[in-house]
Amino acid sequence: MVFSALVLFDIDGTLLRRSGPHHRQALEDAIRHVMKLETTTEGIPLHGMLDPDILTAMLRRAGVSPKSIRRALPAIMARAQALYVRRCPDLRARTCPGVRAVLRRLHHHALIGLVTGNLPRIGWKKMERAGLDHHFRYGAFAGMAADRAGLARLAIRQALRERWIARQARVSLIGDSPSDIQAARANGIRAIAVQTGISTAEELAALGPDLLVPTLRELPLEALLA
């Protein structure tokens, strides 16, 4: 089936919120295991960041050289994902308001994918433990591109290459952070901002999203479909 709409979702703050410290702890413990360093995410503005960028910021703060970071990062990311997969709690009660209803309504009308700063196994594990994974055909995850705009670009190109969507398909990116809006703008697609993360309505509105809603409950389906 070829869809006339593609809807890309961020995860943290958009689909899930207050999902616990397990993700952060997996990043910290991965550095400890691989590098024998004690580091934390404290003081790092995590909102909207990609996991490799968070790890890099932690390592720089610990005094690790750029060359050593580049060499160690693949092993650290692999360890972080393995740790998180083992520790991830039940997240079914952590979905943001309106998420399940929107995904059910979109399921037969649009191609649905993920664009997230989570590493692949972490992102998919969150979706599995939240009971949402069956809604998503595919995803673009941290480590696949240098920034969120690049991830969105990869997701769009894959959907076109696989002929999952028509060339004229309406493409929307839904997220809770300024970086989601910026990623949509960089790709010339619709930016849908939702206020279920830590960004204020004023911060999101300042970037001029095509639509700003308090929660996904208020999102009109026709805004996403061609």
Secondary structure, 3 states (H helix, E strand, C coil): CCEEEEEEECCECCCECCCCCHHHHHHHHHHHHHHCCCCCCCCCCCCCCCHHHHHHHHHHHCCCCHHHHHHHHHHHHHHHHHHHHHHCCCCHHHECCCHHHHHHHHCCCCEEEEECCCCHHHHHHHHHHHCCHHHCCEEECCCCCCCHHHHHHHHHHHHHHCCCEEEEEEEEEEECCHHHHHHHHHCCCEEEEECCCCCCHHHHHCCCCCEEECCHHHCCHHHCCC
